[in-house]
Amino acid sequence: MDMIIPPPTGRVVSTGMVIDTAGEVRLCLDAIMESYPPQCDGIPVDGWSWSGLNGYDMAAESRWGSFAVFGEFNGA
């Protein structure tokens, strides 16, 4: 029997690699492909801004770095 776990309510925090490919931002919580630039099938992140952040890399149309991400998770 599969157990269904509801998404958390309220504000959550997670750490992981954030990858922005041509404006599509994802938080990678699973495997990260070792390509250059890296890729993942992570959770979409709305409202992300690189403004004021340090410690990320760039190549072609991609930016990525490891960050703590705060927000609300809607289960999708």
mmCIF file of the N, C-alpha and C atoms, coordinates in Angstrom:
data_MODEL
# 
_entry.id   MODEL 
# 
loop_
_atom_site.group_PDB 
_atom_site.id 
_atom_site.type_symbol 
_atom_site.label_atom_id 
_atom_site.label_alt_id 
_atom_site.label_comp_id 
_atom_site.label_asym_id 
_atom_site.label_entity_id 
_atom_site.label_seq_id 
_atom_site.pdbx_PDB_ins_code 
_atom_site.Cartn_x 
_atom_site.Cartn_y 
_atom_site.Cartn_z 
_atom_site.occupancy 
_atom_site.B_iso_or_equiv 
_atom_site.pdbx_formal_charge 
_atom_site.auth_seq_id 
_atom_site.auth_comp_id 
_atom_site.auth_asym_id 
_atom_site.auth_atom_id 
_atom_site.pdbx_PDB_model_num 
ATOM 1   N N  . MET A 1 1  ? 0.839  -1.169 0.000   1.00 0.00 ? 1  MET A N  1 
ATOM 2   C CA . MET A 1 1  ? 0.000  0.000  0.000   1.00 0.00 ? 1  MET A CA 1 
ATOM 3   C C  . MET A 1 1  ? 0.891  1.242  0.000   1.00 0.00 ? 1  MET A C  1 
ATOM 4   N N  . ASP A 1 2  ? 0.633  2.178  -0.920  1.00 0.00 ? 2  ASP A N  1 
ATOM 5   C CA . ASP A 1 2  ? 1.371  3.431  -0.984  1.00 0.00 ? 2  ASP A CA 1 
ATOM 6   C C  . ASP A 1 2  ? 0.858  4.394  0.068   1.00 0.00 ? 2  ASP A C  1 
ATOM 7   N N  . MET A 1 3  ? 1.785  5.041  0.741   1.00 0.00 ? 3  MET A N  1 
ATOM 8   C CA . MET A 1 3  ? 1.415  6.030  1.744   1.00 0.00 ? 3  MET A CA 1 
ATOM 9   C C  . MET A 1 3  ? 1.417  7.411  1.084   1.00 0.00 ? 3  MET A C  1 
ATOM 10  N N  . ILE A 1 4  ? 0.363  8.153  1.265   1.00 0.00 ? 4  ILE A N  1 
ATOM 11  C CA . ILE A 1 4  ? 0.277  9.506  0.736   1.00 0.00 ? 4  ILE A CA 1 
ATOM 12  C C  . ILE A 1 4  ? 0.612  10.477 1.854   1.00 0.00 ? 4  ILE A C  1 
ATOM 13  N N  . ILE A 1 5  ? 1.636  11.282 1.617   1.00 0.00 ? 5  ILE A N  1 
ATOM 14  C CA . ILE A 1 5  ? 2.062  12.255 2.606   1.00 0.00 ? 5  ILE A CA 1 
ATOM 15  C C  . ILE A 1 5  ? 1.677  13.638 2.093   1.00 0.00 ? 5  ILE A C  1 
ATOM 16  N N  . PRO A 1 6  ? 0.877  14.373 2.834   1.00 0.00 ? 6  PRO A N  1 
ATOM 17  C CA . PRO A 1 6  ? 0.468  15.704 2.377   1.00 0.00 ? 6  PRO A CA 1 
ATOM 18  C C  . PRO A 1 6  ? 1.651  16.663 2.409   1.00 0.00 ? 6  PRO A C  1 
ATOM 19  N N  . PRO A 1 7  ? 1.631  17.695 1.567   1.00 0.00 ? 7  PRO A N  1 
ATOM 20  C CA . PRO A 1 7  ? 2.714  18.679 1.597   1.00 0.00 ? 7  PRO A CA 1 
ATOM 21  C C  . PRO A 1 7  ? 2.705  19.438 2.920   1.00 0.00 ? 7  PRO A C  1 
ATOM 22  N N  . PRO A 1 8  ? 3.861  19.942 3.322   1.00 0.00 ? 8  PRO A N  1 
ATOM 23  C CA . PRO A 1 8  ? 3.913  20.713 4.567   1.00 0.00 ? 8  PRO A CA 1 
ATOM 24  C C  . PRO A 1 8  ? 3.119  22.005 4.426   1.00 0.00 ? 8  PRO A C  1 
ATOM 25  N N  . THR A 1 9  ? 2.667  22.515 5.540   1.00 0.00 ? 9  THR A N  1 
ATOM 26  C CA . THR A 1 9  ? 1.953  23.789 5.528   1.00 0.00 ? 9  THR A CA 1 
ATOM 27  C C  . THR A 1 9  ? 2.872  24.876 6.074   1.00 0.00 ? 9  THR A C  1 
ATOM 28  N N  . GLY A 1 10 ? 2.656  26.095 5.621   1.00 0.00 ? 10 GLY A N  1 
ATOM 29  C CA . GLY A 1 10 ? 3.457  27.217 6.090   1.00 0.00 ? 10 GLY A CA 1 
ATOM 30  C C  . GLY A 1 10 ? 4.817  27.270 5.422   1.00 0.00 ? 10 GLY A C  1 
ATOM 31  N N  . ARG A 1 11 ? 5.688  28.028 6.031   1.00 0.00 ? 11 ARG A N  1 
ATOM 32  C CA . ARG A 1 11 ? 7.010  28.269 5.472   1.00 0.00 ? 11 ARG A CA 1 
ATOM 33  C C  . ARG A 1 11 ? 7.923  27.068 5.705   1.00 0.00 ? 11 ARG A C  1 
ATOM 34  N N  . VAL A 1 12 ? 8.683  26.695 4.670   1.00 0.00 ? 12 VAL A N  1 
ATOM 35  C CA . VAL A 1 12 ? 9.636  25.588 4.761   1.00 0.00 ? 12 VAL A CA 1 
ATOM 36  C C  . VAL A 1 12 ? 11.003 26.079 4.293   1.00 0.00 ? 12 VAL A C  1 
ATOM 37  N N  . VAL A 1 13 ? 12.028 25.332 4.631   1.00 0.00 ? 13 VAL A N  1 
ATOM 38  C CA . VAL A 1 13 ? 13.387 25.633 4.177   1.00 0.00 ? 13 VAL A CA 1 
ATOM 39  C C  . VAL A 1 13 ? 14.022 24.344 3.681   1.00 0.00 ? 13 VAL A C  1 
ATOM 40  N N  . SER A 1 14 ? 14.804 24.470 2.628   1.00 0.00 ? 14 SER A N  1 
ATOM 41  C CA . SER A 1 14 ? 15.549 23.338 2.105   1.00 0.00 ? 14 SER A CA 1 
ATOM 42  C C  . SER A 1 14 ? 16.873 23.849 1.569   1.00 0.00 ? 14 SER A C  1 
ATOM 43  N N  . THR A 1 15 ? 17.875 23.006 1.577   1.00 0.00 ? 15 THR A N  1 
ATOM 44  C CA . THR A 1 15 ? 19.152 23.360 0.978   1.00 0.00 ? 15 THR A CA 1 
ATOM 45  C C  . THR A 1 15 ? 19.383 22.474 -0.231  1.00 0.00 ? 15 THR A C  1 
ATOM 46  N N  . GLY A 1 16 ? 20.025 23.024 -1.227  1.00 0.00 ? 16 GLY A N  1 
ATOM 47  C CA . GLY A 1 16 ? 20.326 22.252 -2.423  1.00 0.00 ? 16 GLY A CA 1 
ATOM 48  C C  . GLY A 1 16 ? 20.839 23.158 -3.519  1.00 0.00 ? 16 GLY A C  1 
ATOM 49  N N  . MET A 1 17 ? 21.100 22.560 -4.657  1.00 0.00 ? 17 MET A N  1 
ATOM 50  C CA . MET A 1 17 ? 21.558 23.339 -5.791  1.00 0.00 ? 17 MET A CA 1 
ATOM 51  C C  . MET A 1 17 ? 20.369 23.983 -6.489  1.00 0.00 ? 17 MET A C  1 
ATOM 52  N N  . VAL A 1 18 ? 20.498 25.267 -6.761  1.00 0.00 ? 18 VAL A N  1 
ATOM 53  C CA . VAL A 1 18 ? 19.505 26.001 -7.535  1.00 0.00 ? 18 VAL A CA 1 
ATOM 54  C C  . VAL A 1 18 ? 20.088 26.175 -8.929  1.00 0.00 ? 18 VAL A C  1 
ATOM 55  N N  . ILE A 1 19 ? 19.326 25.745 -9.931  1.00 0.00 ? 19 ILE A N  1 
ATOM 56  C CA . ILE A 1 19 ? 19.764 25.864 -11.316 1.00 0.00 ? 19 ILE A CA 1 
ATOM 57  C C  . ILE A 1 19 ? 18.740 26.688 -12.086 1.00 0.00 ? 19 ILE A C  1 
ATOM 58  N N  . ASP A 1 20 ? 19.225 27.714 -12.754 1.00 0.00 ? 20 ASP A N  1 
ATOM 59  C CA . ASP A 1 20 ? 18.397 28.598 -13.575 1.00 0.00 ? 20 ASP A CA 1 
ATOM 60  C C  . ASP A 1 20 ? 18.847 28.417 -15.021 1.00 0.00 ? 20 ASP A C  1 
ATOM 61  N N  . THR A 1 21 ? 17.988 27.816 -15.832 1.00 0.00 ? 21 THR A N  1 
ATOM 62  C CA . THR A 1 21 ? 18.296 27.625 -17.238 1.00 0.00 ? 21 THR A CA 1 
ATOM 63  C C  . THR A 1 21 ? 17.330 28.466 -18.050 1.00 0.00 ? 21 THR A C  1 
ATOM 64  N N  . ALA A 1 22 ? 17.848 29.542 -18.633 1.00 0.00 ? 22 ALA A N  1 
ATOM 65  C CA . ALA A 1 22 ? 17.052 30.452 -19.461 1.00 0.00 ? 22 ALA A CA 1 
ATOM 66  C C  . ALA A 1 22 ? 15.796 30.933 -18.738 1.00 0.00 ? 22 ALA A C  1 
ATOM 67  N N  . GLY A 1 23 ? 15.922 31.239 -17.446 1.00 0.00 ? 23 GLY A N  1 
ATOM 68  C CA . GLY A 1 23 ? 14.795 31.762 -16.681 1.00 0.00 ? 23 GLY A CA 1 
ATOM 69  C C  . GLY A 1 23 ? 13.927 30.719 -16.010 1.00 0.00 ? 23 GLY A C  1 
ATOM 70  N N  . GLU A 1 24 ? 14.170 29.431 -16.246 1.00 0.00 ? 24 GLU A N  1 
ATOM 71  C CA . GLU A 1 24 ? 13.435 28.357 -15.566 1.00 0.00 ? 24 GLU A CA 1 
ATOM 72  C C  . GLU A 1 24 ? 14.276 27.916 -14.373 1.00 0.00 ? 24 GLU A C  1 
ATOM 73  N N  . VAL A 1 25 ? 13.819 28.279 -13.170 1.00 0.00 ? 25 VAL A N  1 
ATOM 74  C CA . VAL A 1 25 ? 14.591 28.036 -11.945 1.00 0.00 ? 25 VAL A CA 1 
ATOM 75  C C  . VAL A 1 25 ? 14.065 26.792 -11.251 1.00 0.00 ? 25 VAL A C  1 
ATOM 76  N N  . ARG A 1 26 ? 14.995 25.916 -10.844 1.00 0.00 ? 26 ARG A N  1 
ATOM 77  C CA . ARG A 1 26 ? 14.635 24.677 -10.146 1.00 0.00 ? 26 ARG A CA 1 
ATOM 78  C C  . ARG A 1 26 ? 15.548 24.481 -8.933  1.00 0.00 ? 26 ARG A C  1 
ATOM 79  N N  . LEU A 1 27 ? 14.976 23.906 -7.876  1.00 0.00 ? 27 LEU A N  1 
ATOM 80  C CA . LEU A 1 27 ? 15.721 23.494 -6.692  1.00 0.00 ? 27 LEU A CA 1 
ATOM 81  C C  . LEU A 1 27 ? 15.946 21.993 -6.808  1.00 0.00 ? 27 LEU A C  1 
ATOM 82  N N  . CYS A 1 28 ? 17.193 21.593 -6.892  1.00 0.00 ? 28 CYS A N  1 
ATOM 83  C CA . CYS A 1 28 ? 17.548 20.177 -7.075  1.00 0.00 ? 28 CYS A CA 1 
ATOM 84  C C  . CYS A 1 28 ? 17.635 19.493 -5.716  1.00 0.00 ? 28 CYS A C  1 
ATOM 85  N N  . LEU A 1 29 ? 16.760 18.548 -5.476  1.00 0.00 ? 29 LEU A N  1 
ATOM 86  C CA . LEU A 1 29 ? 16.764 17.800 -4.221  1.00 0.00 ? 29 LEU A CA 1 
ATOM 87  C C  . LEU A 1 29 ? 17.162 16.350 -4.437  1.00 0.00 ? 29 LEU A C  1 
ATOM 88  N N  . ASP A 1 30 ? 17.393 15.974 -5.673  1.00 0.00 ? 30 ASP A N  1 
ATOM 89  C CA . ASP A 1 30 ? 17.726 14.594 -6.022  1.00 0.00 ? 30 ASP A CA 1 
ATOM 90  C C  . ASP A 1 30 ? 19.014 14.616 -6.846  1.00 0.00 ? 30 ASP A C  1 
ATOM 91  N N  . ALA A 1 31 ? 19.127 13.726 -7.778  1.00 0.00 ? 31 ALA A N  1 
ATOM 92  C CA . ALA A 1 31 ? 20.342 13.608 -8.596  1.00 0.00 ? 31 ALA A CA 1 
ATOM 93  C C  . ALA A 1 31 ? 20.561 14.850 -9.454  1.00 0.00 ? 31 ALA A C  1 
ATOM 94  N N  . ILE A 1 32 ? 21.818 15.218 -9.580  1.00 0.00 ? 32 ILE A N  1 
ATOM 95  C CA . ILE A 1 32 ? 22.224 16.331 -10.439 1.00 0.00 ? 32 ILE A CA 1 
ATOM 96  C C  . ILE A 1 32 ? 23.105 15.751 -11.537 1.00 0.00 ? 32 ILE A C  1 
ATOM 97  N N  . MET A 1 33 ? 22.719 15.982 -12.786 1.00 0.00 ? 33 MET A N  1 
ATOM 98  C CA . MET A 1 33 ? 23.496 15.473 -13.905 1.00 0.00 ? 33 MET A CA 1 
ATOM 99  C C  . MET A 1 33 ? 24.833 16.201 -13.966 1.00 0.00 ? 33 MET A C  1 
ATOM 100 N N  . GLU A 1 34 ? 25.897 15.461 -14.183 1.00 0.00 ? 34 GLU A N  1 
ATOM 101 C CA . GLU A 1 34 ? 27.237 16.021 -14.174 1.00 0.00 ? 34 GLU A CA 1 
ATOM 102 C C  . GLU A 1 34 ? 27.624 16.619 -15.521 1.00 0.00 ? 34 GLU A C  1 
ATOM 103 N N  . SER A 1 35 ? 26.697 17.246 -16.180 1.00 0.00 ? 35 SER A N  1 
ATOM 104 C CA . SER A 1 35 ? 26.982 17.936 -17.433 1.00 0.00 ? 35 SER A CA 1 
ATOM 105 C C  . SER A 1 35 ? 27.526 19.321 -17.110 1.00 0.00 ? 35 SER A C  1 
ATOM 106 N N  . TYR A 1 36 ? 27.902 20.067 -18.132 1.00 0.00 ? 36 TYR A N  1 
ATOM 107 C CA . TYR A 1 36 ? 28.325 21.449 -17.916 1.00 0.00 ? 36 TYR A CA 1 
ATOM 108 C C  . TYR A 1 36 ? 27.556 22.333 -18.874 1.00 0.00 ? 36 TYR A C  1 
ATOM 109 N N  . PRO A 1 37 ? 26.631 23.126 -18.396 1.00 0.00 ? 37 PRO A N  1 
ATOM 110 C CA . PRO A 1 37 ? 26.283 23.313 -16.986 1.00 0.00 ? 37 PRO A CA 1 
ATOM 111 C C  . PRO A 1 37 ? 25.491 22.126 -16.441 1.00 0.00 ? 37 PRO A C  1 
ATOM 112 N N  . PRO A 1 38 ? 25.430 21.987 -15.106 1.00 0.00 ? 38 PRO A N  1 
ATOM 113 C CA . PRO A 1 38 ? 24.681 20.879 -14.515 1.00 0.00 ? 38 PRO A CA 1 
ATOM 114 C C  . PRO A 1 38 ? 23.182 21.005 -14.808 1.00 0.00 ? 38 PRO A C  1 
ATOM 115 N N  . GLN A 1 39 ? 22.468 19.887 -14.661 1.00 0.00 ? 39 GLN A N  1 
ATOM 116 C CA . GLN A 1 39 ? 21.028 19.845 -14.892 1.00 0.00 ? 39 GLN A CA 1 
ATOM 117 C C  . GLN A 1 39 ? 20.376 18.973 -13.828 1.00 0.00 ? 39 GLN A C  1 
ATOM 118 N N  . CYS A 1 40 ? 19.070 19.202 -13.601 1.00 0.00 ? 40 CYS A N  1 
ATOM 119 C CA . CYS A 1 40 ? 18.307 18.352 -12.694 1.00 0.00 ? 40 CYS A CA 1 
ATOM 120 C C  . CYS A 1 40 ? 16.823 18.463 -13.031 1.00 0.00 ? 40 CYS A C  1 
ATOM 121 N N  . ASP A 1 41 ? 16.037 17.567 -12.480 1.00 0.00 ? 41 ASP A N  1 
ATOM 122 C CA . ASP A 1 41 ? 14.579 17.595 -12.624 1.00 0.00 ? 41 ASP A CA 1 
ATOM 123 C C  . ASP A 1 41 ? 13.958 18.053 -11.314 1.00 0.00 ? 41 ASP A C  1 
ATOM 124 N N  . GLY A 1 42 ? 14.463 19.113 -10.743 1.00 0.00 ? 42 GLY A N  1 
ATOM 125 C CA . GLY A 1 42 ? 14.046 19.555 -9.422  1.00 0.00 ? 42 GLY A CA 1 
ATOM 126 C C  . GLY A 1 42 ? 12.703 20.248 -9.385  1.00 0.00 ? 42 GLY A C  1 
ATOM 127 N N  . ILE A 1 43 ? 12.431 20.816 -8.225  1.00 0.00 ? 43 ILE A N  1 
ATOM 128 C CA . ILE A 1 43 ? 11.167 21.502 -7.952  1.00 0.00 ? 43 ILE A CA 1 
ATOM 129 C C  . ILE A 1 43 ? 11.235 22.918 -8.536  1.00 0.00 ? 43 ILE A C  1 
ATOM 130 N N  . PRO A 1 44 ? 10.231 23.337 -9.309  1.00 0.00 ? 44 PRO A N  1 
ATOM 131 C CA . PRO A 1 44 ? 10.225 24.712 -9.826  1.00 0.00 ? 44 PRO A CA 1 
ATOM 132 C C  . PRO A 1 44 ? 10.193 25.726 -8.683  1.00 0.00 ? 44 PRO A C  1 
ATOM 133 N N  . VAL A 1 45 ? 10.930 26.813 -8.872  1.00 0.00 ? 45 VAL A N  1 
ATOM 134 C CA . VAL A 1 45 ? 10.994 27.879 -7.873  1.00 0.00 ? 45 VAL A CA 1 
ATOM 135 C C  . VAL A 1 45 ? 10.474 29.160 -8.513  1.00 0.00 ? 45 VAL A C  1 
ATOM 136 N N  . ASP A 1 46 ? 9.409  29.716 -7.955  1.00 0.00 ? 46 ASP A N  1 
ATOM 137 C CA . ASP A 1 46 ? 8.852  30.980 -8.444  1.00 0.00 ? 46 ASP A CA 1 
ATOM 138 C C  . ASP A 1 46 ? 9.436  32.141 -7.647  1.00 0.00 ? 46 ASP A C  1 
ATOM 139 N N  . GLY A 1 47 ? 9.664  33.255 -8.321  1.00 0.00 ? 47 GLY A N  1 
ATOM 140 C CA . GLY A 1 47 ? 10.095 34.469 -7.637  1.00 0.00 ? 47 GLY A CA 1 
ATOM 141 C C  . GLY A 1 47 ? 11.568 34.516 -7.269  1.00 0.00 ? 47 GLY A C  1 
ATOM 142 N N  . TRP A 1 48 ? 12.387 33.636 -7.848  1.00 0.00 ? 48 TRP A N  1 
ATOM 143 C CA . TRP A 1 48 ? 13.816 33.611 -7.524  1.00 0.00 ? 48 TRP A CA 1 
ATOM 144 C C  . TRP A 1 48 ? 14.513 34.820 -8.136  1.00 0.00 ? 48 TRP A C  1 
ATOM 145 N N  . SER A 1 49 ? 15.461 35.393 -7.408  1.00 0.00 ? 49 SER A N  1 
ATOM 146 C CA . SER A 1 49 ? 16.268 36.496 -7.916  1.00 0.00 ? 49 SER A CA 1 
ATOM 147 C C  . SER A 1 49 ? 17.724 36.241 -7.558  1.00 0.00 ? 49 SER A C  1 
ATOM 148 N N  . TRP A 1 50 ? 18.608 36.445 -8.508  1.00 0.00 ? 50 TRP A N  1 
ATOM 149 C CA . TRP A 1 50 ? 20.039 36.312 -8.268  1.00 0.00 ? 50 TRP A CA 1 
ATOM 150 C C  . TRP A 1 50 ? 20.630 37.605 -7.705  1.00 0.00 ? 50 TRP A C  1 
ATOM 151 N N  . SER A 1 51 ? 19.832 38.658 -7.652  1.00 0.00 ? 51 SER A N  1 
ATOM 152 C CA . SER A 1 51 ? 20.286 39.957 -7.181  1.00 0.00 ? 51 SER A CA 1 
ATOM 153 C C  . SER A 1 51 ? 20.805 39.859 -5.743  1.00 0.00 ? 51 SER A C  1 
ATOM 154 N N  . GLY A 1 52 ? 22.007 40.302 -5.525  1.00 0.00 ? 52 GLY A N  1 
ATOM 155 C CA . GLY A 1 52 ? 22.587 40.311 -4.182  1.00 0.00 ? 52 GLY A CA 1 
ATOM 156 C C  . GLY A 1 52 ? 23.189 38.992 -3.750  1.00 0.00 ? 52 GLY A C  1 
ATOM 157 N N  . LEU A 1 53 ? 23.135 37.959 -4.603  1.00 0.00 ? 53 LEU A N  1 
ATOM 158 C CA . LEU A 1 53 ? 23.689 36.655 -4.237  1.00 0.00 ? 53 LEU A CA 1 
ATOM 159 C C  . LEU A 1 53 ? 25.106 36.507 -4.770  1.00 0.00 ? 53 LEU A C  1 
ATOM 160 N N  . ASN A 1 54 ? 25.924 35.828 -4.020  1.00 0.00 ? 54 ASN A N  1 
ATOM 161 C CA . ASN A 1 54 ? 27.282 35.484 -4.428  1.00 0.00 ? 54 ASN A CA 1 
ATOM 162 C C  . ASN A 1 54 ? 27.419 33.967 -4.407  1.00 0.00 ? 54 ASN A C  1 
ATOM 163 N N  . GLY A 1 55 ? 28.480 33.472 -4.998  1.00 0.00 ? 55 GLY A N  1 
ATOM 164 C CA . GLY A 1 55 ? 28.772 32.044 -4.893  1.00 0.00 ? 55 GLY A CA 1 
ATOM 165 C C  . GLY A 1 55 ? 28.050 31.185 -5.912  1.00 0.00 ? 55 GLY A C  1 
ATOM 166 N N  . TYR A 1 56 ? 27.780 31.733 -7.077  1.00 0.00 ? 56 TYR A N  1 
ATOM 167 C CA . TYR A 1 56 ? 27.175 30.925 -8.131  1.00 0.00 ? 56 TYR A CA 1 
ATOM 168 C C  . TYR A 1 56 ? 28.061 30.943 -9.364  1.00 0.00 ? 56 TYR A C  1 
ATOM 169 N N  . ASP A 1 57 ? 27.852 29.960 -10.229 1.00 0.00 ? 57 ASP A N  1 
ATOM 170 C CA . ASP A 1 57 ? 28.588 29.848 -11.475 1.00 0.00 ? 57 ASP A CA 1 
ATOM 171 C C  . ASP A 1 57 ? 27.660 30.134 -12.642 1.00 0.00 ? 57 ASP A C  1 
ATOM 172 N N  . MET A 1 58 ? 28.244 30.447 -13.792 1.00 0.00 ? 58 MET A N  1 
ATOM 173 C CA . MET A 1 58 ? 27.467 30.738 -14.995 1.00 0.00 ? 58 MET A CA 1 
ATOM 174 C C  . MET A 1 58 ? 28.132 30.086 -16.206 1.00 0.00 ? 58 MET A C  1 
ATOM 175 N N  . ALA A 1 59 ? 27.295 29.610 -17.138 1.00 0.00 ? 59 ALA A N  1 
ATOM 176 C CA . ALA A 1 59 ? 27.765 29.121 -18.430 1.00 0.00 ? 59 ALA A CA 1 
ATOM 177 C C  . ALA A 1 59 ? 26.575 29.132 -19.375 1.00 0.00 ? 59 ALA A C  1 
ATOM 178 N N  . ALA A 1 60 ? 26.799 29.604 -20.590 1.00 0.00 ? 60 ALA A N  1 
ATOM 179 C CA . ALA A 1 60 ? 25.736 29.689 -21.599 1.00 0.00 ? 60 ALA A CA 1 
ATOM 180 C C  . ALA A 1 60 ? 24.537 30.428 -20.998 1.00 0.00 ? 60 ALA A C  1 
ATOM 181 N N  . GLU A 1 61 ? 23.344 29.809 -21.029 1.00 0.00 ? 61 GLU A N  1 
ATOM 182 C CA . GLU A 1 61 ? 22.124 30.435 -20.488 1.00 0.00 ? 61 GLU A CA 1 
ATOM 183 C C  . GLU A 1 61 ? 21.807 29.961 -19.073 1.00 0.00 ? 61 GLU A C  1 
ATOM 184 N N  . SER A 1 62 ? 22.789 29.441 -18.350 1.00 0.00 ? 62 SER A N  1 
ATOM 185 C CA . SER A 1 62 ? 22.542 28.860 -17.030 1.00 0.00 ? 62 SER A CA 1 
ATOM 186 C C  . SER A 1 62 ? 23.337 29.538 -15.929 1.00 0.00 ? 62 SER A C  1 
ATOM 187 N N  . ARG A 1 63 ? 22.719 29.563 -14.737 1.00 0.00 ? 63 ARG A N  1 
ATOM 188 C CA . ARG A 1 63 ? 23.388 29.951 -13.489 1.00 0.00 ? 63 ARG A CA 1 
ATOM 189 C C  . ARG A 1 63 ? 23.053 28.865 -12.481 1.00 0.00 ? 63 ARG A C  1 
ATOM 190 N N  . TRP A 1 64 ? 23.973 28.597 -11.570 1.00 0.00 ? 64 TRP A N  1 
ATOM 191 C CA . TRP A 1 64 ? 23.700 27.594 -10.549 1.00 0.00 ? 64 TRP A CA 1 
ATOM 192 C C  . TRP A 1 64 ? 24.601 27.814 -9.342  1.00 0.00 ? 64 TRP A C  1 
ATOM 193 N N  . GLY A 1 65 ? 24.114 27.348 -8.192  1.00 0.00 ? 65 GLY A N  1 
ATOM 194 C CA . GLY A 1 65 ? 24.863 27.418 -6.945  1.00 0.00 ? 65 GLY A CA 1 
ATOM 195 C C  . GLY A 1 65 ? 24.086 26.720 -5.846  1.00 0.00 ? 65 GLY A C  1 
ATOM 196 N N  . SER A 1 66 ? 24.747 26.476 -4.727  1.00 0.00 ? 66 SER A N  1 
ATOM 197 C CA . SER A 1 66 ? 24.104 25.824 -3.582  1.00 0.00 ? 66 SER A CA 1 
ATOM 198 C C  . SER A 1 66 ? 23.613 26.894 -2.616  1.00 0.00 ? 66 SER A C  1 
ATOM 199 N N  . PHE A 1 67 ? 22.327 26.799 -2.262  1.00 0.00 ? 67 PHE A N  1 
ATOM 200 C CA . PHE A 1 67 ? 21.698 27.800 -1.414  1.00 0.00 ? 67 PHE A CA 1 
ATOM 201 C C  . PHE A 1 67 ? 20.689 27.160 -0.472  1.00 0.00 ? 67 PHE A C  1 
ATOM 202 N N  . ALA A 1 68 ? 20.341 27.901 0.586   1.00 0.00 ? 68 ALA A N  1 
ATOM 203 C CA . ALA A 1 68 ? 19.183 27.566 1.411   1.00 0.00 ? 68 ALA A CA 1 
ATOM 204 C C  . ALA A 1 68 ? 18.015 28.334 0.809   1.00 0.00 ? 68 ALA A C  1 
ATOM 205 N N  . VAL A 1 69 ? 16.908 27.640 0.572   1.00 0.00 ? 69 VAL A N  1 
ATOM 206 C CA . VAL A 1 69 ? 15.736 28.245 -0.060  1.00 0.00 ? 69 VAL A CA 1 
ATOM 207 C C  . VAL A 1 69 ? 14.581 28.222 0.927   1.00 0.00 ? 69 VAL A C  1 
ATOM 208 N N  . PHE A 1 70 ? 13.966 29.377 1.153   1.00 0.00 ? 70 PHE A N  1 
ATOM 209 C CA . PHE A 1 70 ? 12.837 29.518 2.060   1.00 0.00 ? 70 PHE A CA 1 
ATOM 210 C C  . PHE A 1 70 ? 11.587 29.794 1.233   1.00 0.00 ? 70 PHE A C  1 
ATOM 211 N N  . GLY A 1 71 ? 10.474 29.217 1.608   1.00 0.00 ? 71 GLY A N  1 
ATOM 212 C CA . GLY A 1 71 ? 9.235  29.508 0.899   1.00 0.00 ? 71 GLY A CA 1 
ATOM 213 C C  . GLY A 1 71 ? 8.127  28.571 1.314   1.00 0.00 ? 71 GLY A C  1 
ATOM 214 N N  . GLU A 1 72 ? 7.064  28.548 0.525   1.00 0.00 ? 72 GLU A N  1 
ATOM 215 C CA . GLU A 1 72 ? 5.946  27.638 0.754   1.00 0.00 ? 72 GLU A CA 1 
ATOM 216 C C  . GLU A 1 72 ? 5.922  26.610 -0.348  1.00 0.00 ? 72 GLU A C  1 
ATOM 217 N N  . PHE A 1 73 ? 5.671  25.351 0.019   1.00 0.00 ? 73 PHE A N  1 
ATOM 218 C CA . PHE A 1 73 ? 5.614  24.254 -0.953  1.00 0.00 ? 73 PHE A CA 1 
ATOM 219 C C  . PHE A 1 73 ? 4.173  23.836 -1.138  1.00 0.00 ? 73 PHE A C  1 
ATOM 220 N N  . ASN A 1 74 ? 3.715  23.876 -2.383  1.00 0.00 ? 74 ASN A N  1 
ATOM 221 C CA . ASN A 1 74 ? 2.303  23.569 -2.662  1.00 0.00 ? 74 ASN A CA 1 
ATOM 222 C C  . ASN A 1 74 ? 2.079  22.102 -3.052  1.00 0.00 ? 74 ASN A C  1 
ATOM 223 N N  . GLY A 1 75 ? 3.114  21.291 -2.965  1.00 0.00 ? 75 GLY A N  1 
ATOM 224 C CA . GLY A 1 75 ? 2.966  19.873 -3.305  1.00 0.00 ? 75 GLY A CA 1 
ATOM 225 C C  . GLY A 1 75 ? 3.294  19.571 -4.743  1.00 0.00 ? 75 GLY A C  1 
ATOM 226 N N  . ALA A 1 76 ? 3.453  20.573 -5.564  1.00 0.00 ? 76 ALA A N  1 
ATOM 227 C CA . ALA A 1 76 ? 3.782  20.342 -6.986  1.00 0.00 ? 76 ALA A CA 1 
ATOM 228 C C  . ALA A 1 76 ? 5.216  20.744 -7.238  1.00 0.00 ? 76 ALA A C  1 
# 
